[in-house]
Amino acid sequence: MMKKVKFIILFCSVFFTSIVNAQQRAAKSNGIIGGPAPELHIAKWLKGDSTSKFKRGRVYVVEFWATWCKPCIAGMPHLSDLARRYRQDVSIIGVNVMERTGTAMSVIEKFVGGMGNKMDYHVAVEKEGRMTQDWLRSYGFRGIPTAFIVDREGDIAWAGLPAGLDKVLPQVIAGEWDNARAAMEHQEYRRLTELDNNLVVSTLNPTMGNPGDPQGALKKIDELVKENPGLKYYPKTAHFTIWSLVKLNSEKVVEYYHGMKAFHADPPFNAVTDAVYDKDNLNAAIYLIAVDAYEEQLRRYPWSMNFAETYNRMAALYEKAGNPAKAVEMRQKAEKSATP
């Protein structure tokens, strides 16, 4: 009888210890790079093999997308290339999230089917918004596309824009990636993102409008960046900087634009085109960076662009820049792209 009691006590101890360990591991995964990956919560697998958990010894990329997300669609061939290149070591899972209200499963399925080899990896739909919360929100991401790398130990090694996978993924596969350093960088990213989305917006919104106070805006931006140098090219800071410089017809916007391109894997090109397109009497160099921004969007996001409209906009910018020959060339491209 005593042996039986001891066995029950031992069993209960092991059982509850395993529960506690599982809870602790789950808690550690809450938004921490280097901690255990959150669980997969899948409503339906649409392509490739289904999986319920990450297998030790294999690397995973979990990338979040939606049918309405233009950069997501533009990046799918890139993910497919990576999936084929590293198939011996890596499984890539594209998880559909954040769909617009009323989007039926059949619509998502039709989209995936229509992509064919451009979406040549495992594809699934999240369950009840749980992956949006446990992955994106917990790690401080608001938008998509966003990708996570799960290392061979089942820990989150990295998270960010899918364009960053080319640099990081080979290091994770080789076991050369530093999770601790990645955690520090991610923590700084979250801090700066919080400042960019809140302090920057609340400080600079009052300076906007027409004509607004572009000089005052730039002064405030300088003060913010002096305290936090990493903010310089963050999305909201970039938006306010570009609009202010364009209002002042300052060629400094050209220098800033090229710095922004070098800093960002996926720069906010529309901040440039929106600020420049309908403005008259600007320096020619400013119109030309807007042309470059349109060209970049055509190159990076061809599925999402109206080519005819974009070429016509580029033609108008070339005319304002004093280059009628290029304007004619763009209008010819617009005509050709509009022909069925």
Disulfide bonds with the S-S distance in Angstrom:
Cys69-Cys72 2.21
